Amino acid sequence: MKKLVFASVVALASLGFVAGPVLHAQDPGGQITIKDPAEYNAYQMFSTQTDPKQKAAAGDAFLTKYPQSVVKKAVLDNLLDIYQQLQDPQKVLDTANSLLQVDPNNMKAILYSVMIKKGQCGQKSDAATCDDAASLAQKGLQAAKPAETADPDWQKMTAVAYPIFHSAIALDNAISKKDFKGAQDEYTKELQLFNDEQSKSQGLPDTLALAQAYSQPGATQDLPKACYLYARVWDFAPPQYKAQIEPKLNYYYKRYHGNLDGLDQLKEQAKGDKLPPGTINIAPAKTPAEQIHDLLASTPDLTTLALADKETILALGSKEDADRLWALLKDKETQVPGVVIEADANTVKVAVTQDAKDTKVADFVVNMKKPLTEAELKVIQPGFEFKTAGGAQLVGSYDSYTQTPATPTTAQSAVIVLRDGDYVPEKKKATAPARRAPARRPAHK
């Protein structure tokens, strides 16, 4: 779905943010003039090139030879589009930075920089990169309309740019600052800028991001709003994405409501408004401890519960219920399907429940029976996922558990420790041996 966002950049480029100046060898009266014939010829060589790579090389050569040229701004603006066309992000950033030195409020340079740094922020979760993207985005939101830009053109430019700026600030709040209230506010401002149809397409990735911001544990968590937004994304996402969204929708809806009754009605309601309305039709369930007590009462064999359900009982159940389950689990071996948060030769920390995955906090700690090899540690990196079947597996025996009380920014949870951990690599499919052609008998003479 992120590809939808990059379509905005293409649209922005087509608007022509800065019109290139009219160039003459002599002053025609008020127009930008290149008086030096050699400089003018060098500019002509640049401007008449049709091959993007050759034009980029000519533009760089021109600026190297004439760093104080009166057409420096126009050349940089042109180069910015060329490097964007060539999909060279580092050159785009370098050129945009140079352009902003001569034109500090150049909207195109700001936007291209924000787009690239925002993408890097999302991939690397690097605080400095996220902060850079947010700072540039704030600058873009505050930039004044250039006098030479017509009002309709400025409105078209900002209609494309402003949602991306709010998105970059929201991402910085969520990733770098862990300020989920700030992220909620900025994603909301972004989505308010979209009309209904836009919210179902280019606004859909950040509708999902807003749902995730509302689902984060802590004082700003709002599960009804999160469920509404997850449902809206599910409603309008392409079919290949629904399978990724549905588990989170079901998880948080069931966590708030207690079961999946009424979820279809919520999906219908979410088709209406791009943002959660004042009334969301989800009735709150019993308290987690009450739900857990009912679950235990209705489950004849507690060992058949999913691992995430067992962890939830140990985290949120009453001491009596948690101890009852633990008495059945202690010293038993189990698989640990989940995402690796941290690993060294002796210990693998894994996020198993959806809450743990969302917050990237390990809820299972597996102490290995024997140290992992260097080759194994190259595989078992943060983000690697263990499966229950059809992939690499991690097993261990229940050893201890500790409930962790809630804080203003985290929900109550549990850390479960396993001993005698064992890593079972994914089995590679055997390749069929090559069939040899039968030997031909020599002809009888």
C-alpha positions as CSV (number, residue, x, y, z in Angstrom):
1,M,0.0,0.0,0.0
2,K,3.0,2.3,0.5
3,K,3.3,2.5,-3.3
4,L,0.2,4.7,-3.3
5,V,2.1,7.4,-1.4
6,F,4.9,7.6,-4.0
7,A,2.3,8.4,-6.6
8,S,1.9,11.7,-4.8
9,V,5.6,12.6,-5.5
10,V,5.1,12.0,-9.2
11,A,2.0,14.3,-9.2
12,L,4.0,16.9,-7.3
13,A,6.8,16.9,-9.8
14,S,4.4,17.4,-12.6
15,L,3.1,20.7,-11.1
16,G,6.4,22.5,-11.8
17,F,7.3,24.1,-8.5
18,V,9.8,26.5,-9.8
19,A,9.6,27.8,-13.3
20,G,13.0,28.0,-15.0
21,P,14.1,31.5,-15.9
22,V,14.2,32.9,-19.4
23,L,17.9,33.0,-20.4
24,H,19.5,35.5,-22.7
25,A,23.1,36.4,-23.5
26,Q,22.3,40.1,-23.2
27,D,20.0,41.8,-20.8
28,P,16.5,42.2,-22.4
29,G,15.2,44.2,-19.5
30,G,14.4,42.5,-16.2
31,Q,15.0,38.9,-17.3
32,I,17.7,36.8,-15.8
33,T,20.8,37.2,-17.9
34,I,24.0,35.2,-18.4
35,K,26.5,37.7,-19.6
36,D,29.5,35.4,-19.9
37,P,29.3,33.6,-23.3
38,A,31.2,30.6,-22.1
39,E,28.9,30.2,-19.1
40,Y,25.9,30.6,-21.3
41,N,27.2,27.9,-23.7
42,A,27.8,25.6,-20.8
43,Y,24.2,26.2,-19.6
44,Q,22.9,25.6,-23.1
45,M,24.8,22.3,-23.2
46,F,23.1,21.3,-20.0
47,S,19.6,22.4,-20.8
48,T,19.5,20.8,-24.3
49,Q,20.6,17.3,-23.1
50,T,17.9,14.7,-23.5
51,D,19.5,11.7,-21.9
52,P,18.9,12.0,-18.1
53,K,22.3,10.7,-17.1
54,Q,24.2,12.9,-19.5
55,K,22.1,15.9,-18.4
56,A,22.8,15.2,-14.7
57,A,26.6,15.0,-15.5
58,A,26.4,18.3,-17.5
59,G,24.5,20.0,-14.7
60,D,26.9,18.9,-12.0
61,A,29.8,20.0,-14.2
62,F,28.2,23.4,-14.7
63,L,27.7,24.0,-11.0
64,T,31.3,22.9,-10.3
65,K,32.7,25.4,-12.8
66,Y,30.1,28.2,-12.1
67,P,29.2,27.8,-8.4
68,Q,27.9,31.4,-8.1
69,S,25.9,31.4,-11.4
70,V,22.8,33.5,-11.6
71,V,21.0,30.3,-12.8
72,K,22.2,28.1,-10.0
73,K,18.7,27.8,-8.5
74,A,17.2,26.9,-11.9
75,V,19.9,24.3,-12.5
76,L,19.6,22.7,-9.0
77,D,15.8,22.6,-9.5
78,N,16.2,20.8,-12.8
79,L,18.8,18.4,-11.4
80,L,16.4,17.6,-8.5
81,D,13.8,16.3,-11.0
82,I,16.5,14.4,-13.0
83,Y,17.8,12.6,-9.9
84,Q,14.3,11.8,-8.8
85,Q,13.7,10.4,-12.3
86,L,16.9,8.3,-12.0
87,Q,15.8,7.1,-8.6
88,D,19.0,8.1,-6.9
89,P,17.9,9.0,-3.4
90,Q,21.3,10.2,-2.2
91,K,21.7,12.5,-5.1
92,V,18.2,13.8,-4.6
93,L,19.0,14.6,-0.9
94,D,22.3,16.2,-1.8
95,T,20.7,18.3,-4.6
96,A,17.8,19.3,-2.4
97,N,20.1,20.4,0.4
98,S,22.0,22.6,-2.1
99,L,18.8,24.0,-3.4
100,L,17.6,24.8,0.1
101,Q,20.8,26.8,0.7
102,V,19.8,29.2,-2.0
103,D,16.0,28.9,-1.7
104,P,15.3,27.9,2.0
105,N,11.5,27.5,1.4
106,N,11.7,25.5,-1.8
107,M,8.7,23.2,-1.4
108,K,9.8,20.6,-3.9
109,A,13.2,20.3,-2.2
110,I,11.6,20.0,1.2
111,L,9.1,17.4,0.1
112,Y,11.6,15.2,-1.8
113,S,13.9,15.3,1.3
114,V,11.0,14.4,3.6
115,M,9.9,11.5,1.5
116,I,13.3,9.9,1.4
117,K,14.1,10.5,5.1
118,K,10.6,9.3,6.1
119,G,11.2,6.1,4.1
120,Q,14.6,5.6,5.8
121,C,13.0,6.3,9.2
122,G,10.5,3.6,8.6
123,Q,13.1,1.1,7.5
124,K,15.8,1.7,10.0
125,S,13.9,3.3,13.0
126,D,16.9,5.6,13.3
127,A,16.0,8.5,15.7
128,A,18.3,11.0,14.0
129,T,16.8,10.3,10.5
130,C,13.3,10.4,11.9
131,D,13.9,13.7,13.6
132,D,15.4,15.1,10.3
133,A,12.3,14.1,8.4
134,A,10.0,15.7,11.0
135,S,12.0,18.9,11.2
136,L,11.9,19.4,7.4
137,A,8.2,18.5,7.4
138,Q,7.5,21.2,10.1
139,K,9.5,23.6,7.9
140,G,7.4,22.7,4.9
141,L,4.1,23.3,6.8
142,Q,5.3,26.7,7.8
143,A,6.7,27.8,4.4
144,A,5.0,30.8,2.9
145,K,3.7,30.9,-0.7
146,P,6.3,32.3,-3.1
147,A,5.1,35.6,-4.7
148,E,5.6,34.2,-8.2
149,T,3.4,31.1,-7.5
150,A,-0.3,31.5,-8.3
151,D,-2.8,30.6,-5.6
152,P,-4.3,27.6,-7.5
153,D,-0.9,26.2,-8.1
154,W,0.0,26.6,-4.4
155,Q,-3.2,24.9,-3.4
156,K,-2.3,21.9,-5.6
157,M,1.2,21.8,-4.2
158,T,0.2,21.8,-0.6
159,A,-2.7,19.3,-1.2
160,V,0.0,16.8,-2.1
161,A,2.7,17.9,0.3
162,Y,0.9,18.6,3.6
163,P,-0.4,15.1,4.2
164,I,3.1,13.7,3.7
165,F,4.5,16.3,6.1
166,H,2.0,15.3,8.8
167,S,2.7,11.7,8.2
168,A,6.5,12.2,8.7
169,I,5.9,14.1,11.9
170,A,3.6,11.3,13.1
171,L,6.1,8.6,12.3
172,D,8.8,10.5,14.2
173,N,6.5,10.8,17.2
174,A,5.7,7.0,17.1
175,I,9.2,5.7,16.4
176,S,11.7,8.1,17.8
177,K,9.8,9.8,20.6
178,K,7.4,7.0,21.6
179,D,4.8,9.9,21.8
180,F,1.7,8.0,20.6
181,K,-0.6,10.8,21.5
182,G,1.4,13.1,19.2
183,A,1.4,10.4,16.5
184,Q,-2.4,10.1,16.8
185,D,-2.8,13.9,16.5
186,E,-0.6,14.1,13.4
187,Y,-2.1,11.1,11.6
188,T,-5.6,12.6,12.3
189,K,-4.6,15.9,10.8
190,E,-3.2,14.1,7.7
191,L,-6.4,12.1,7.2
192,Q,-8.6,15.1,7.6
193,L,-6.9,16.6,4.5
194,F,-8.1,13.7,2.3
195,N,-11.5,13.5,0.8
196,D,-13.4,10.2,1.2
197,E,-12.0,8.6,-1.9
198,Q,-8.5,9.6,-1.2
199,S,-8.8,8.1,2.3
200,K,-9.6,4.7,0.8
201,S,-6.5,4.7,-1.3
202,Q,-3.5,6.9,-0.6
203,G,-4.7,7.6,3.0
204,L,-5.0,3.9,3.8
205,P,-1.4,3.2,4.9
206,D,-1.6,5.9,7.5
207,T,-5.1,4.8,8.6
208,L,-3.4,1.6,9.5
209,A,-0.6,3.5,11.2
210,L,-3.2,5.5,13.2
211,A,-4.9,2.2,14.3
212,Q,-1.5,1.0,15.5
213,A,-0.9,4.2,17.4
214,Y,-4.3,3.8,19.2
215,S,-3.5,0.1,20.0
216,Q,-0.3,0.8,21.8
217,P,-0.4,0.0,25.5
218,G,-0.5,2.9,28.0
219,A,-2.6,5.9,28.8
220,T,-3.3,6.9,25.2
221,Q,-4.6,3.4,24.2
222,D,-8.1,3.5,22.7
223,L,-9.1,0.1,21.5
224,P,-12.5,1.0,20.1
225,K,-10.9,3.6,17.8
226,A,-8.1,1.1,17.0
227,C,-10.6,-1.6,16.0
228,Y,-12.7,0.9,13.9
229,L,-9.6,1.9,12.0
230,Y,-8.3,-1.6,11.5
231,A,-11.8,-2.5,10.3
232,R,-11.7,0.4,7.8
233,V,-8.3,-0.7,6.5
234,W,-9.7,-4.2,6.1
235,D,-12.7,-2.9,4.3
236,F,-10.7,-1.1,1.6
237,A,-7.4,-2.9,1.4
238,P,-6.5,-4.9,-1.7
239,P,-7.2,-8.6,-1.2
240,Q,-3.6,-9.5,-0.7
241,Y,-3.3,-7.3,2.4
242,K,-6.5,-8.4,4.2
243,A,-4.8,-11.6,5.6
244,Q,-2.2,-9.4,7.2
245,I,-4.7,-7.0,8.8
246,E,-7.4,-9.4,9.9
247,P,-5.3,-11.0,12.8
248,K,-4.8,-7.6,14.4
249,L,-8.4,-6.6,14.0
250,N,-9.6,-9.9,15.5
251,Y,-7.1,-9.7,18.3
252,Y,-7.9,-6.2,19.5
253,Y,-11.6,-6.6,19.0
254,K,-11.7,-9.8,21.0
255,R,-9.5,-8.3,23.6
256,Y,-11.9,-5.3,24.1
257,H,-15.2,-7.1,23.5
258,G,-14.4,-10.6,24.7
259,N,-15.4,-12.4,21.5
260,L,-15.9,-11.6,17.8
261,D,-19.7,-11.1,18.0
262,G,-20.6,-7.8,16.3
263,L,-17.4,-7.5,14.3
264,D,-19.2,-7.7,10.9
265,Q,-21.4,-4.8,12.0
266,L,-18.3,-2.8,12.9
267,K,-16.8,-3.5,9.5
268,E,-20.0,-2.0,8.0
269,Q,-19.9,1.0,10.2
270,A,-16.2,1.6,9.3
271,K,-17.1,2.0,5.6
272,G,-18.7,5.3,6.5
273,D,-16.3,7.8,8.1
274,K,-12.6,8.0,7.4
275,L,-12.0,8.8,11.2
276,P,-13.6,7.1,14.2
277,P,-17.0,8.7,15.0
278,G,-18.2,9.8,18.4
279,T,-20.0,6.5,18.9
280,I,-18.4,3.2,18.0
281,N,-20.6,0.2,18.4
282,I,-18.4,-2.1,20.5
283,A,-19.6,-3.1,23.9
284,P,-16.8,-3.6,26.5
285,A,-16.3,-7.1,27.8
286,K,-15.6,-8.3,31.3
287,T,-12.3,-7.4,32.8
288,P,-9.4,-9.4,31.6
289,A,-9.2,-11.3,34.8
290,E,-12.9,-12.2,34.6
291,Q,-12.6,-13.3,30.9
292,I,-9.6,-15.5,31.9
293,H,-11.5,-17.1,34.7
294,D,-14.4,-17.9,32.3
295,L,-11.9,-19.3,29.8
296,L,-10.4,-21.6,32.3
297,A,-13.8,-22.7,33.5
298,S,-14.8,-23.6,29.9
299,T,-11.6,-25.3,28.8
300,P,-11.3,-28.9,30.0
301,D,-7.7,-29.3,29.0
302,L,-5.7,-26.1,29.6
303,T,-2.6,-27.5,27.9
304,T,-4.4,-27.3,24.6
305,L,-4.5,-23.5,24.8
306,A,-2.5,-21.5,22.3
307,L,0.9,-20.2,23.7
308,A,-0.3,-16.6,23.4
309,D,-3.4,-17.4,25.4
310,K,-1.3,-19.1,28.1
311,E,0.9,-16.0,28.3
312,T,-2.2,-13.8,28.6
313,I,-3.5,-15.9,31.5
314,L,-0.1,-15.7,33.3
315,A,0.0,-11.9,32.6
316,L,-3.5,-10.8,33.4
317,G,-5.2,-13.6,35.3
318,S,-5.7,-13.6,39.1
319,K,-2.9,-15.2,41.1
320,E,-5.1,-18.2,41.7
321,D,-5.9,-18.7,38.0
322,A,-2.3,-18.0,36.9
323,D,-0.9,-20.4,39.5
324,R,-3.4,-23.1,38.4
325,L,-2.2,-22.9,34.8
326,W,1.5,-22.7,35.8
327,A,1.2,-25.9,37.8
328,L,0.3,-27.7,34.6
329,L,3.0,-26.0,32.5
330,K,6.0,-26.1,34.8
331,D,8.8,-28.2,33.4
332,K,6.8,-29.1,30.3
333,E,8.4,-28.6,26.8
334,T,6.8,-26.2,24.4
335,Q,7.4,-24.5,21.0
336,V,7.9,-20.8,21.1
337,P,6.6,-19.2,17.9
338,G,7.3,-15.5,17.7
339,V,9.6,-12.7,16.6
340,V,13.1,-12.5,17.9
341,I,13.8,-9.3,19.8
342,E,17.3,-10.0,21.0
343,A,19.7,-13.0,20.9
344,D,23.1,-14.1,22.0
345,A,24.8,-17.4,22.2
346,N,23.1,-18.4,25.4
347,T,19.7,-16.6,25.4
348,V,17.0,-15.9,22.8
349,K,14.3,-13.3,23.6
350,V,11.1,-13.6,21.7
351,A,7.8,-11.6,21.3
352,V,4.9,-14.0,21.1
353,T,1.7,-12.1,21.8
354,Q,0.5,-9.4,19.5
355,D,1.0,-6.7,22.2
356,A,4.6,-7.9,22.5
357,K,5.2,-7.8,18.8
358,D,3.7,-4.3,18.5
359,T,5.8,-2.9,21.3
360,K,8.9,-5.0,20.3
361,V,9.3,-6.2,23.9
362,A,10.1,-9.9,24.6
363,D,7.6,-11.8,26.7
364,F,9.5,-15.1,26.4
365,V,13.1,-15.7,27.4
366,V,14.6,-19.0,26.3
367,N,17.9,-20.0,27.9
368,M,19.6,-22.4,25.5
369,K,20.7,-25.9,26.4
370,K,24.0,-25.4,24.4
371,P,25.4,-22.1,23.0
372,L,24.3,-21.1,19.6
373,T,27.0,-21.2,16.9
374,E,28.1,-18.1,15.0
375,A,26.3,-19.5,11.9
376,E,23.1,-19.9,13.9
377,L,23.3,-16.4,15.3
378,K,23.6,-15.0,11.8
379,V,20.1,-16.5,11.2
380,I,18.6,-15.7,14.6
381,Q,18.7,-11.9,14.3
382,P,16.1,-9.4,15.6
383,G,13.0,-9.7,13.4
384,F,13.6,-13.4,12.6
385,E,10.4,-15.3,13.2
386,F,10.1,-18.8,14.6
387,K,7.1,-20.9,13.4
388,T,5.1,-23.9,14.9
389,A,5.5,-25.8,11.6
390,G,6.9,-25.3,8.1
391,G,9.9,-23.2,9.3
392,A,12.6,-22.8,11.9
393,Q,11.5,-23.7,15.4
394,L,12.5,-22.8,19.0
395,V,11.6,-25.1,21.9
396,G,12.2,-25.1,25.6
397,S,10.8,-26.2,29.0
398,Y,8.8,-23.9,31.2
399,D,11.0,-22.7,34.1
400,S,9.5,-19.5,35.7
401,Y,7.3,-16.6,35.1
402,T,7.0,-13.0,36.5
403,Q,4.0,-10.7,36.2
404,T,5.0,-7.1,35.3
405,P,2.6,-4.4,36.6
406,A,1.2,-1.8,34.2
407,T,2.9,1.6,34.0
408,P,1.6,4.9,32.4
409,T,3.0,3.7,29.0
410,T,2.8,-0.1,29.2
411,A,0.1,-2.6,29.9
412,Q,0.4,-5.4,32.6
413,S,2.3,-8.3,31.2
414,A,4.4,-11.3,32.0
415,V,7.9,-12.5,31.2
416,I,8.1,-16.3,30.9
417,V,11.5,-18.0,31.2
418,L,12.2,-21.3,29.6
419,R,15.3,-23.5,30.0
420,D,17.0,-26.2,27.9
421,G,16.2,-24.2,24.7
422,D,16.8,-25.9,21.4
423,Y,17.0,-24.4,17.9
424,V,15.6,-26.5,15.1
425,P,16.6,-25.1,11.7
426,E,14.1,-25.1,8.9
427,K,14.4,-28.2,6.9
428,K,15.4,-27.7,3.3
429,K,13.4,-29.4,0.6
430,A,15.4,-32.3,-0.9
431,T,16.1,-31.7,-4.6
432,A,15.4,-34.6,-6.8
433,P,18.5,-36.2,-8.2
434,A,19.2,-35.5,-11.9
435,R,18.0,-38.3,-14.1
436,R,20.7,-39.8,-16.3
437,A,19.9,-40.8,-19.8
438,P,20.2,-44.5,-20.3
439,A,23.4,-45.6,-22.0
440,R,23.0,-46.4,-25.6
441,R,24.0,-49.8,-26.7
442,P,26.5,-49.9,-29.5
443,A,25.0,-50.9,-32.8
444,H,25.5,-54.6,-33.7
445,K,27.7,-55.0,-36.7
